[in-house]
Amino acid sequence: MKHILLWVLLLTLLTSVLLQGQVTIIVNEVPNNTPEDASIFIAGDFQEWNPAAPNYELIKQPNGDYQIVLENVTGDILFKFTRGSWETVEGTEDGGFIPDRSYTVTDGETLTLQVAGWEDLGGGGNQGQSTAVENVNILSESFYMESLDRYRRIWIYLPPNYDESNEDYPVLYVHDGQNVFDAFTSFAGEWEVDETLNDLFANGDKGVIVVGIDNGQAFRIAEYTPWVNPQYGGGQGDEYVDFIAFDLKPYIDDNYRTLSDRNHTGILGSSLGGLISLYAGIKHQNVFSKIGAFSPAYWINPELYDYLTNTPITQNLRIYQMGGTPEGASLIDNMQAVETILETVDDQNKITLLTEEFSDGQHSEWFWAREFGDAYLWLFEEEETMSAFNEIEYAALAFKVGPNPTDGKININIDLKEATALSIQLYALNGQMFYTEETAILNQGLHTIPLDVSKHLDQNILLLKVITNGEVFYSKVSINH
């Protein structure tokens, strides 16, 4: 028996050793405009995509090559080279965006690579020509940040009909403004927020004002982190979000036609911008009701978890967080940890939270650009729903709900012309979504769908939305007290 246990132990140790890959990476060619004293780093899914981790700096060799030996990496990895920040990430020869590099680790192998260009030294990916649409403008090249005693460029996107209408609009504040609208100013590709919103407007969306706030380049980590990280510094996040809440937002509300209340105000960003967006929304719940965190870098400030645990949720919040599987298990795990904490502290059901994981998502602007439209529609969905309830009949002839008022259980009666899929959604009057379900009906004709609303008898009115075959039906459901 002892011999068997010994063999099992040896086999386990051998397997462990074999699984620990080692690969030597050599960069034997860099662009001619690379600064002589440049430090070059490798950032990837195996180290939280940190662009300046000291343990992942390539060492310059006497022959001019840069080299690093990666220990304990296995399987398929994704990575890029930087000069210490995402602003200085590698790109094409003219500074254009390139996708993440990929490699399947073979233990003991040497990988020789070349860097074709740097995004910050090649015009940001669209050299010499702006890609921003005509309804994007630079509000200020030097907006004063009183809480930080700095100046910052601010962009503003106005809906296509802004000048011709008298409408007031919701507002979304977005970090890393260089990347939001314009490939020319971007350091890693653009989000195409302006093109996406213009397309949505052309298809019936009522529009939103977007305020893009440039990052502070060397101050980016500092401003996007609420707490000091022992290795990377930071810790000026409070001053940064106070600037948005107390200086920038009042200016926007005073000078543009905005719906200035918290229910129409959101904040959104990616990576460190995702971290600071969540922090801003929780700290300033009286200012923001919508929070978007794309590929959030929660890892740099683990203090966030205690902060979320100990901060009361006093206002209704709508929170969207997303990431890609290739970005690493830790990013996904961190989003789940945030979701678990928020579900635990949300004892009054004030938070509507959606966490999404995409199998192909990478820590890159193309991914965030692709998902921005859906995220925006979800974050501002209750505004569209409330507007619909206020503007149309509450029940179509082919759609009836009863008993109404109800003591807790209702039947949705709908006459279908053909087999179809149904989306059923239930909201509070403030727009908070309580329930959503997708179901398929295989036969045409009159159908009765039961729905239990007994968990929400503390409400006076519930709002029911059913989407089928391109049609949307609404109904108010009264609670019988």
C-alpha positions as CSV (number, residue, x, y, z in Angstrom):
1,M,0.0,0.0,0.0
2,K,2.9,2.3,0.9
3,H,4.5,1.7,-2.6
4,I,1.2,2.6,-4.3
5,L,0.9,5.9,-2.3
6,L,4.6,6.6,-3.1
7,W,4.0,6.1,-6.8
8,V,0.9,8.3,-6.7
9,L,2.9,11.0,-5.0
10,L,5.7,10.8,-7.5
11,L,3.3,10.8,-10.4
12,T,1.6,13.9,-9.0
13,L,4.9,15.7,-8.6
14,L,6.0,14.7,-12.1
15,T,2.7,15.9,-13.5
16,S,3.0,19.2,-11.7
17,V,6.5,19.8,-13.0
18,L,5.5,19.0,-16.6
19,L,2.6,21.4,-16.4
20,Q,4.9,24.3,-15.4
21,G,6.0,25.7,-18.8
22,Q,9.0,27.9,-19.4
23,V,9.5,29.9,-22.5
24,T,12.2,32.4,-23.5
25,I,10.9,35.4,-25.5
26,I,13.3,37.6,-27.5
27,V,12.4,40.8,-29.3
28,N,15.2,41.2,-31.8
29,E,13.8,44.2,-33.7
30,V,12.0,47.4,-32.5
31,P,11.0,50.5,-34.4
32,N,13.7,53.1,-35.2
33,N,11.8,55.7,-33.2
34,T,11.9,53.7,-30.0
35,P,13.5,55.9,-27.3
36,E,17.0,54.8,-26.4
37,D,16.2,54.5,-22.7
38,A,12.8,52.7,-23.3
39,S,11.8,49.9,-21.0
40,I,9.8,47.2,-22.8
41,F,7.3,45.0,-20.9
42,I,5.2,42.0,-21.8
43,A,1.6,42.2,-20.7
44,G,-0.8,39.2,-21.0
45,D,-3.6,37.1,-19.6
46,F,-1.1,35.3,-17.5
47,Q,-0.3,38.4,-15.4
48,E,-3.6,40.4,-15.3
49,W,-2.7,42.5,-18.4
50,N,-0.6,44.8,-16.4
51,P,1.4,47.0,-18.9
52,A,4.2,47.8,-16.5
53,A,4.7,44.9,-14.1
54,P,8.4,45.0,-13.0
55,N,8.7,41.2,-13.1
56,Y,7.7,41.2,-16.7
57,E,10.2,43.7,-18.1
58,L,12.4,42.5,-20.9
59,I,16.1,42.9,-20.2
60,K,18.1,44.6,-22.9
61,Q,21.0,42.5,-24.1
62,P,24.5,43.7,-25.2
63,N,23.5,43.0,-28.9
64,G,20.4,45.2,-28.6
65,D,17.8,42.4,-28.2
66,Y,15.3,42.4,-25.4
67,Q,14.7,39.2,-23.6
68,I,12.6,37.6,-20.8
69,V,12.1,34.1,-19.5
70,L,8.5,33.4,-18.5
71,E,8.2,30.8,-15.8
72,N,5.1,28.7,-14.9
73,V,3.1,29.6,-18.0
74,T,1.0,26.8,-19.7
75,G,-1.4,26.3,-22.5
76,D,-2.6,29.1,-24.8
77,I,-1.6,32.6,-23.8
78,L,-2.4,36.1,-25.1
79,F,0.0,39.0,-24.8
80,K,1.3,42.3,-26.2
81,F,4.5,44.4,-25.7
82,T,4.4,47.9,-24.2
83,R,6.8,50.6,-23.1
84,G,5.1,50.7,-19.7
85,S,1.5,51.8,-20.3
86,W,-1.4,51.1,-22.7
87,E,-0.8,54.4,-24.3
88,T,2.6,53.0,-25.4
89,V,1.4,49.6,-26.6
90,E,2.8,48.1,-29.8
91,G,1.0,48.5,-33.1
92,T,1.5,48.4,-36.8
93,E,4.3,50.3,-38.6
94,D,2.2,53.5,-38.7
95,G,0.9,53.1,-35.1
96,G,-2.3,51.3,-36.0
97,F,-4.1,48.8,-33.7
98,I,-3.0,45.1,-33.8
99,P,-4.9,42.3,-32.1
100,D,-3.4,40.4,-29.1
101,R,-0.5,38.0,-29.9
102,S,-1.3,34.4,-29.2
103,Y,1.1,31.4,-28.5
104,T,0.7,27.9,-27.2
105,V,3.4,27.3,-24.7
106,T,6.0,24.6,-25.3
107,D,8.2,24.0,-22.4
108,G,11.8,25.1,-23.0
109,E,11.1,26.8,-26.4
110,T,12.6,30.2,-27.4
111,L,10.3,32.6,-29.2
112,T,11.8,35.4,-31.3
113,L,9.5,38.3,-32.2
114,Q,9.6,41.8,-33.7
115,V,7.7,45.0,-32.7
116,A,6.6,46.8,-35.9
117,G,5.5,50.1,-34.3
118,W,4.2,51.9,-31.2
119,E,0.7,53.4,-31.1
120,D,1.8,56.6,-29.4
121,L,4.6,57.2,-31.8
122,G,2.6,56.5,-35.0
123,G,-0.5,58.8,-34.7
124,G,-2.7,56.4,-32.6
125,G,-3.9,54.2,-35.5
126,N,-5.3,56.7,-38.0
127,Q,-2.4,59.0,-38.8
128,G,-3.4,62.5,-39.8
129,Q,-7.1,62.0,-40.1
130,S,-9.9,62.3,-37.5
131,T,-12.6,59.6,-37.5
132,A,-15.0,61.5,-35.2
133,V,-18.5,62.2,-36.6
134,E,-19.6,65.8,-37.1
135,N,-21.7,65.8,-33.9
136,V,-18.7,65.2,-31.8
137,N,-16.8,68.3,-30.6
138,I,-14.0,69.1,-28.2
139,L,-15.7,71.0,-25.4
140,S,-12.3,72.2,-23.9
141,E,-8.6,71.4,-24.5
142,S,-7.9,72.5,-20.9
143,F,-10.8,72.0,-18.6
144,Y,-9.7,72.7,-15.0
145,M,-9.9,69.9,-12.5
146,E,-10.0,71.8,-9.2
147,S,-9.7,68.7,-6.9
148,L,-6.5,67.7,-8.7
149,D,-5.2,71.1,-9.8
150,R,-4.8,69.8,-13.4
151,Y,-6.2,70.5,-16.8
152,R,-7.8,68.0,-19.1
153,R,-9.3,67.7,-22.6
154,I,-13.1,67.0,-22.6
155,W,-15.1,65.8,-25.6
156,I,-18.9,65.9,-26.1
157,Y,-21.2,64.0,-28.3
158,L,-24.6,65.5,-29.0
159,P,-27.5,63.5,-30.5
160,P,-28.0,64.2,-34.3
161,N,-31.1,66.2,-33.7
162,Y,-29.8,68.3,-30.7
163,D,-29.7,71.6,-32.6
164,E,-33.1,71.2,-34.2
165,S,-35.0,70.0,-31.1
166,N,-35.9,71.3,-27.7
167,E,-35.4,67.9,-26.1
168,D,-33.5,67.3,-22.9
169,Y,-31.2,64.3,-22.9
170,P,-29.7,61.8,-20.5
171,V,-25.9,61.9,-20.1
172,L,-23.2,59.3,-20.1
173,Y,-19.7,60.1,-18.8
174,V,-16.9,57.9,-20.3
175,H,-13.3,57.7,-19.3
176,D,-10.2,57.4,-21.6
177,G,-11.8,60.1,-23.9
178,Q,-8.9,59.8,-26.4
179,N,-10.3,56.4,-27.4
180,V,-14.1,57.0,-27.3
181,F,-14.7,58.8,-30.6
182,D,-11.5,59.2,-32.6
183,A,-9.0,56.7,-33.9
184,F,-6.5,59.6,-34.6
185,T,-6.3,60.5,-30.9
186,S,-6.6,57.0,-29.6
187,F,-3.7,55.1,-28.0
188,A,-5.2,51.6,-28.6
189,G,-8.0,52.0,-31.2
190,E,-11.4,53.7,-30.7
191,W,-14.7,52.6,-29.2
192,E,-16.7,54.1,-32.1
193,V,-19.3,55.4,-29.6
194,D,-20.3,58.2,-32.0
195,E,-21.0,55.9,-35.0
196,T,-22.8,53.4,-32.8
197,L,-25.1,56.0,-31.2
198,N,-25.8,57.7,-34.6
199,D,-26.9,54.3,-36.0
200,L,-29.1,53.6,-33.0
201,F,-30.6,57.1,-33.3
202,A,-31.4,56.4,-36.9
203,N,-33.2,53.3,-35.8
204,G,-35.4,55.0,-33.2
205,D,-33.3,55.6,-30.1
206,K,-34.1,58.9,-28.5
207,G,-30.4,59.8,-28.0
208,V,-28.0,60.5,-25.2
209,I,-25.2,63.1,-24.6
210,V,-21.8,61.5,-24.1
211,V,-19.0,63.3,-22.3
212,G,-15.6,61.8,-23.0
213,I,-12.9,62.6,-20.4
214,D,-9.3,62.2,-21.6
215,N,-7.1,60.1,-19.2
216,G,-4.1,61.9,-17.7
217,Q,-1.6,59.7,-19.4
218,A,1.1,59.5,-16.7
219,F,-1.7,60.2,-14.1
220,R,-4.0,57.5,-15.5
221,I,-3.3,54.9,-12.8
222,A,-3.4,57.5,-10.1
223,E,-6.7,58.9,-11.1
224,Y,-8.4,55.6,-11.9
225,T,-7.5,53.9,-8.6
226,P,-9.2,54.9,-5.3
227,W,-6.5,53.2,-3.2
228,V,-2.7,53.2,-3.4
229,N,-1.4,49.9,-4.8
230,P,2.0,49.1,-3.1
231,Q,3.5,48.2,-6.5
232,Y,1.9,50.6,-9.0
233,G,1.0,53.6,-6.9
234,G,-2.2,55.4,-7.5
235,G,-4.8,56.5,-5.0
236,Q,-6.3,59.7,-6.5
237,G,-9.6,58.1,-7.5
238,D,-11.6,60.1,-4.9
239,E,-10.4,63.4,-6.3
240,Y,-11.0,62.3,-9.8
241,V,-14.6,61.1,-9.3
242,D,-15.3,64.2,-7.2
243,F,-14.2,66.3,-10.2
244,I,-16.7,64.6,-12.4
245,A,-19.5,64.9,-9.8
246,F,-18.9,68.4,-8.5
247,D,-17.2,70.2,-11.4
248,L,-17.7,68.6,-14.8
249,K,-21.4,67.5,-14.4
250,P,-22.6,70.9,-13.1
251,Y,-20.9,72.5,-16.1
252,I,-22.5,70.1,-18.5
253,D,-26.0,70.6,-16.9
254,D,-25.6,74.4,-17.0
255,N,-24.5,74.6,-20.6
256,Y,-26.4,71.8,-22.4
257,R,-30.0,70.5,-22.4
258,T,-29.6,67.6,-20.0
259,L,-31.9,65.5,-17.9
260,S,-29.7,66.2,-14.9
261,D,-31.3,64.0,-12.3
262,R,-29.5,60.8,-11.2
263,N,-32.0,58.5,-13.0
264,H,-30.7,59.9,-16.4
265,T,-26.9,60.0,-15.5
266,G,-24.4,57.2,-16.2
267,I,-20.7,56.5,-16.0
268,L,-18.7,53.9,-17.9
269,G,-15.2,52.8,-18.7
270,S,-12.9,49.9,-19.4
271,S,-10.1,48.2,-17.5
272,L,-9.0,50.7,-14.8
273,G,-11.9,52.9,-16.2
274,G,-14.2,50.0,-15.2
275,L,-12.9,50.0,-11.7
276,I,-13.3,53.8,-11.2
277,S,-16.7,53.7,-12.8
278,L,-18.0,51.2,-10.2
279,Y,-16.4,53.2,-7.4
280,A,-17.8,56.5,-8.6
281,G,-21.3,55.0,-8.9
282,I,-21.3,53.5,-5.4
283,K,-19.7,56.6,-3.8
284,H,-21.9,59.1,-5.6
285,Q,-25.2,57.2,-5.7
286,N,-27.0,60.6,-5.6
287,V,-25.3,61.5,-8.9
288,F,-25.2,58.3,-11.0
289,S,-27.7,55.5,-11.4
290,K,-26.1,53.7,-14.3
291,I,-22.6,52.1,-14.2
292,G,-20.7,50.3,-17.0
293,A,-17.5,48.3,-16.2
294,F,-15.9,46.8,-19.3
295,S,-13.1,44.3,-18.5
296,P,-12.7,45.9,-15.1
297,A,-9.3,45.8,-13.4
298,Y,-10.6,45.2,-9.9
299,W,-7.4,43.3,-9.1
300,I,-5.3,46.4,-8.6
301,N,-7.4,47.6,-5.7
302,P,-8.6,44.6,-3.6
303,E,-9.8,47.2,-1.1
304,L,-12.8,47.5,-3.4
305,Y,-14.4,44.4,-1.9
306,D,-14.5,45.8,1.6
307,Y,-15.7,49.1,0.3
308,L,-18.6,47.5,-1.4
309,T,-19.4,45.3,1.6
310,N,-19.5,48.3,4.0
311,T,-21.2,51.0,1.8
312,P,-25.0,51.1,2.1
313,I,-27.0,50.9,-1.1
314,T,-29.4,53.8,-0.7
315,Q,-30.4,54.4,-4.3
316,N,-31.6,52.3,-7.3
317,L,-28.6,51.3,-9.4
318,R,-28.2,49.6,-12.8
319,I,-24.8,48.0,-13.1
320,Y,-23.4,46.3,-16.2
321,Q,-20.0,44.5,-16.1
322,M,-18.5,42.3,-18.8
323,G,-15.3,40.6,-19.8
324,G,-13.9,38.0,-22.1
325,T,-12.8,34.5,-21.3
326,P,-9.4,35.0,-22.9
327,E,-8.7,37.9,-20.5
328,G,-8.1,35.3,-17.8
329,A,-10.0,33.4,-15.1
330,S,-9.1,36.0,-12.4
331,L,-10.9,38.8,-14.3
332,I,-14.1,36.7,-14.5
333,D,-13.7,35.5,-10.9
334,N,-13.3,39.1,-9.7
335,M,-16.5,40.2,-11.5
336,Q,-18.3,37.3,-9.9
337,A,-17.0,38.3,-6.5
338,V,-18.3,41.8,-7.0
339,E,-21.7,40.4,-8.1
340,T,-21.9,38.2,-5.0
341,I,-21.0,41.1,-2.7
342,L,-23.6,43.4,-4.2
343,E,-26.3,40.7,-4.1
344,T,-25.5,40.2,-0.4
345,V,-25.5,43.9,0.6
346,D,-28.5,44.8,-1.6
347,D,-31.1,43.9,1.1
348,Q,-33.7,46.3,-0.4
349,N,-33.4,45.0,-4.0
350,K,-32.2,48.4,-5.3
351,I,-29.6,47.0,-7.7
352,T,-30.2,45.6,-11.1
353,L,-27.0,43.9,-12.2
354,L,-25.9,42.1,-15.3
355,T,-22.6,40.3,-15.7
356,E,-21.6,39.0,-19.1
357,E,-18.7,36.8,-20.2
358,F,-17.8,36.6,-23.9
359,S,-15.9,33.6,-25.2
360,D,-13.9,35.7,-27.7
361,G,-13.5,38.9,-25.8
362,Q,-10.1,40.4,-25.4
363,H,-8.7,43.3,-23.4
364,S,-9.0,45.6,-26.5
365,E,-10.9,48.5,-27.8
366,W,-12.4,46.4,-30.7
367,F,-14.1,44.2,-28.1
368,W,-15.5,47.1,-26.1
369,A,-16.6,48.9,-29.2
370,R,-18.5,45.8,-30.4
371,E,-20.4,45.5,-27.1
372,F,-20.9,49.2,-26.3
373,G,-24.3,49.5,-28.2
374,D,-25.9,46.6,-26.3
375,A,-24.5,47.8,-23.0
376,Y,-25.8,51.3,-23.6
377,L,-29.3,50.0,-24.5
378,W,-29.4,47.8,-21.4
379,L,-28.2,50.6,-19.0
380,F,-30.7,53.1,-20.3
381,E,-33.5,50.5,-21.0
382,E,-35.8,51.5,-18.2
383,E,-35.9,55.1,-19.5
384,E,-37.2,53.7,-22.9
385,T,-39.6,51.5,-21.0
386,M,-41.0,54.2,-18.8
387,S,-41.3,56.5,-21.8
388,A,-43.3,53.8,-23.7
389,F,-45.6,53.4,-20.7
390,N,-46.3,57.1,-20.6
391,E,-46.9,57.5,-24.3
392,I,-49.0,54.6,-25.5
393,E,-52.0,52.6,-24.5
394,Y,-51.2,50.3,-21.6
395,A,-52.7,47.2,-23.2
396,A,-53.1,46.2,-26.9
397,L,-56.3,44.4,-27.9
398,A,-54.4,41.2,-28.6
399,F,-52.7,41.4,-25.2
400,K,-54.6,41.3,-21.9
401,V,-53.5,40.7,-18.3
402,G,-55.6,39.5,-15.4
403,P,-56.7,39.5,-12.8
404,N,-55.8,43.1,-12.5
405,P,-55.6,44.3,-9.7
406,T,-53.8,41.1,-8.5
407,D,-53.1,39.4,-5.2
408,G,-49.9,37.9,-6.6
409,K,-50.5,35.7,-9.7
410,I,-51.5,36.9,-13.1
411,N,-52.2,35.4,-16.5
412,I,-50.8,37.0,-19.7
413,N,-53.2,36.3,-22.5
414,I,-51.8,36.9,-26.0
415,D,-53.2,36.0,-29.4
416,L,-50.3,34.9,-31.7
417,K,-50.5,34.8,-35.4
418,E,-47.6,32.3,-35.7
419,A,-45.1,30.4,-33.6
420,T,-42.6,32.8,-32.0
421,A,-40.3,33.6,-29.2
422,L,-41.5,35.8,-26.3
423,S,-39.5,38.0,-24.0
424,I,-41.3,38.8,-20.8
425,Q,-40.0,41.6,-18.5
426,L,-41.4,43.0,-15.3
427,Y,-40.4,46.5,-13.9
428,A,-41.0,48.7,-10.9
429,L,-42.4,52.2,-11.5
430,N,-38.8,53.5,-11.1
431,G,-37.6,51.4,-14.0
432,Q,-35.9,48.7,-11.9
433,M,-36.2,45.3,-13.7
434,F,-37.5,42.6,-11.4
435,Y,-37.8,39.7,-13.8
436,T,-37.0,38.7,-17.4
437,E,-37.7,35.5,-19.2
438,E,-37.3,34.2,-22.8
439,T,-39.8,31.5,-23.9
440,A,-40.8,29.9,-27.1
441,I,-44.4,29.3,-28.2
442,L,-44.7,26.6,-30.8
443,N,-48.3,27.1,-31.9
444,Q,-50.3,30.1,-33.2
445,G,-53.5,31.1,-31.5
446,L,-54.6,32.3,-28.0
447,H,-52.1,31.5,-25.3
448,T,-52.2,32.0,-21.5
449,I,-48.9,32.4,-19.7
450,P,-48.9,32.4,-15.9
451,L,-46.7,34.8,-14.0
452,D,-46.1,34.9,-10.2
453,V,-45.6,38.5,-9.0
454,S,-46.1,37.7,-5.3
455,K,-42.5,38.7,-4.5
456,H,-43.3,42.3,-5.4
457,L,-46.6,42.9,-3.4
458,D,-44.8,45.9,-1.7
459,Q,-45.2,47.8,-5.0
460,N,-48.4,49.7,-5.9
461,I,-47.9,49.3,-9.6
462,L,-45.9,46.9,-11.7
463,L,-45.0,47.5,-15.4
464,L,-45.2,44.5,-17.7
465,K,-43.5,44.4,-21.1
466,V,-43.8,41.6,-23.6
467,I,-41.8,41.5,-26.9
468,T,-42.8,39.1,-29.7
469,N,-42.2,39.1,-33.4
470,G,-41.0,42.7,-33.5
471,E,-44.0,43.9,-31.6
472,V,-43.9,45.3,-28.0
473,F,-46.9,45.1,-25.7
474,Y,-47.2,47.0,-22.4
475,S,-49.5,46.7,-19.4
476,K,-49.8,48.3,-16.0
477,V,-50.5,45.7,-13.2
478,S,-52.0,47.0,-10.0
479,I,-51.3,45.3,-6.7
480,N,-54.4,44.6,-4.5
481,H,-53.5,45.8,-1.0
